[in-house]
């Protein structure tokens, strides 16, 4: 993985997020059968992305998990990929495209 590219994208996304709580993004192993996850303890979001992924897959996973942070709690307790998540994911991808263009 190109760690500098991943870290640059992570910094860009953290600057864009309108969250009222801090977000921590880490390259760390995640539970089996996952490549990333997003959790919150009520004071901080923690996003973990598996470091064994290739650069493109790690960046895509990061975008997905940031969308979870952005839509946290809005879709209801039993819905991880509902309407608010899909809207958040489109927003996060627009930030990613701006980052690719150097904006």
Steps between C-alpha positions, in 0.01 A plus 500: 500500500608855431473620858568872418208501252267342758611745769454798268144390419429443872615856584286642217190316620553601862514866393173462308299322769246722676494276807471634851738235631857408406572221254799267519602306187737207545653229286433205731388142475124465531282205606484202266299536181534878504733737322403807701266627766370814667415521870417778742517527876293819496802728518717377210452309176756228430542378144724200442613382157690176454864578410531190281271655235632652183495879473182529292307253715620668821393842371162364390450339840594828669237686294237243598583521871508882499148489352399291802641766734321775310164321516545356851166442672287662228379180333393333823661231714434208265588667170867541407454580132174694483398824335722728712801275448452503123480880502810520721687262270425719196627803695819323606568386144463860379766600756720218369465617141591854607809360677600314183472826304719674757225727630 
